[in-house]
Amino acid sequence: MKKSMLLIAVFLSSLNVLQAQKLDIIPQPVKTEQKEGTFVIPSSVQIVVDKKLQKSAHYIGSDFFATTGIKPIVSIGKGNKKDGISFLVDEKLNLPNDGYELSVTKKGVVIKGKSSNGVLNGLQSLLQICTAKEVKKGTIPFVKIEDYPRFEWRGMMLDCSRQFFDKQTVKNYIDWLAAHKMNVFHWHLTDDNGWRAEIKSMPDLTLKGAWRGPGEVLLPSYGSGNKRYGGYYTQADMKEVVAYAAARGISIMPEIEIPGHSRAVTAAYPEIGCVTTQETKSVQGEVKNVWCVGREENYQILDSIIREVSEMFPFEYIHVAGDEVNRANWEHCPKCKALMEKEGYTDTFQLQNYFFRRVEKIVEKYNKKTAGWNEILKGGEINPNTLISAWQGISYGIESAKKGYETVMMPGQFTYFDMAQSENERGHRWAAITDTKRAYSFEPIPDNDLTPEQQKLIKGVQGALWSEYLDRPTRFVEYQSYPRISALSEIGWSKKEDKNWDNFYGRLTNSHLQRLANMGIAFRDFPPTAIYKSGTITVTPPYEGAVVRYDAQGNEPTRQSPLYTGPIQTKNYEQYLFRTFFNEDSASPAVKVEKLPVANWNTSKVEVLNISENITEHVDKSGIWYLTFNPTADEASNGVIKSVSLYENDKLIQTYSEEKTLKSKPRLRFVIDNYNDKNTYRLDFTVDNKEATASSAKVKFNCSPYLEPEVKVTSSMAENPKFPISRLEDYNEETYLRTDVPCVSGDWILYTFTNPVVSSKIDVLTGIPHHPRFIVNDGYVEYSYNGIDFEKGDIFDYGNASIYPKKPVKAVRIMITGTNNEPLMAGQDLRVNP
């Protein structure tokens, strides 16, 4: 009996050992078998690298040393060394390409790959095992892994045009992709705001087109300011980076942006563009940024460019873009119109198709295949070997596959990592607010829309990081990339049925964030959740062991701010901000304290819901209150909201009778003038779910921290009718003014209050909300107590300025002292603090 009990105890102990040593591998391997015991790495461990991997030998040895602290002896060969680590290529392995087997026993470690890249994928799993939180340093648990990728294409794009990243930064980025078993680096080398690739046959592309600023052919943009800004990669640089990536199992696909997004080209060589008397603007507001399709000499120039690019990049594809072409430019160009007439074309999409068919032939001439954004499918047939990058949405990838083209899925709504990660963070918003969880939710193959054969055309998945807003803060490129790329890697690699957010998040926060930190990545940590109820703020850290700090004065918490250790009693919860800190380089965004929802619903039936909620405990002051309806998920945004009414002591304060779709995320304004703690408040509204589709939302009711005094706004600048000046009078933070012209010295915008306003501080913001585009670079803000005499306030710093009035203010004025060197200027509502 005692012997049996002993055996049971040993068995349970071994289970505990296995359970304790979580490997936390990202992306999740296909099959992992862990056994009891560990391999202790010798202090002078011998690493054998297959001759087929010779170019990666230094990388393997140096990364092993960087990860374990143990300096290996690396040799080239085929055999297994006792107590050593072998990296071997075995093309007979019964695994898909890029697959590998990893075996750790008491004899040592053996990694076999179907290909060189397969072996390198096995290396990444080994390095991750060595750095798992619960694995003792210097040891490797006995384990057997059989692993291979779901998709052959697992890519990431970095835009080096709008912001220029030096060669070392690009190499670092490639290292981090390799660590996640990604295998394609899409290098966006040219765009409107800078040409970054040396082309020896056209030296002015970099001598002129790589620079912007005063006296340059390109105007300042995207935070570059009134100084010379730019740079480029020499051909030697690019060849060096290609070899560096190849040693890490990554292929580089260069992108040369044509025929649109080409202001850097036409600024350096004006003859390449169309000769027109009428200037038309691209969607980004750029002019003269399109190649002339009707100019025959341009195809000789493109031949020369593509020839040089093909010589530097051995990858089978060259990406030639084709997105967001300002085709209106061609409508006014004599040469383009003549070509249309000659070919019998009736619209400019046909002209675009003509251009790409000629470009495809040039690319083929140099033994390459063409890749392009999904817009190149418009206007006619293209080469069946052309690869489509489906960026505008999942439906565009479906369309591409149905037409028979190999397709890389990269919808902006999930895989564009220039998107803001929360409502209050820097970044684009046009596609979605995309945090790591949303990115992870993406499924590249829509089951119900494609046949099995069409599904095979989904070649893989890719992310993209456009760099418009990566100029600040420091290392924002890393913050926007990780851990979202960690999520992307699992989408591209792991089996669909193994994808599980909670499991992934556990691996990420238990071990993988520390791995990112070890790699030197200044990643975005996960924010805490702070809830206010009945005079108490309660904070939930994002994961076990997370360090949360706070500030009680409305400032962003720093590493010196107080540590959150327990619930905080306060009535002034609006002033508190909380933030997670991982290390000196990585932290979460600062988050405000939230109140619990005042109402919610969840239905998938056709029904009418009449909702009535007592919200007395949520109302605690007089002021301007906003009621917001937030769908719990994109796929749960069905339904119509109507008859929204707020009652105080059963007396109607205000009602909104018109219908608003949940998808539009309604934001309704209410004014509570006579709050006291004996009042009762009730919210009534109706949800009409007219289809048997999911409708689910959280309804929140929050007091605005700002005053909203009646104001009239005038300006010296002409407005864009789609973004009128009246938008500066509505106090909606998401709406804004766009002028129809650039601002110049002497321009002004005047905000005049109907009645003088008592305020401690008024913030004056320019540019698009959350974006530093179309801002005032040179100017100052002034204010008046009588509407006639003005006092000078702050000068503009990165588009923003403030005033601190000592008595009631009648007017605020933006005074511009220099051009912003952009196609237009944007302005926002005043932020009037009490």
Disulfide bonds with the S-S distance in Angstrom:
none
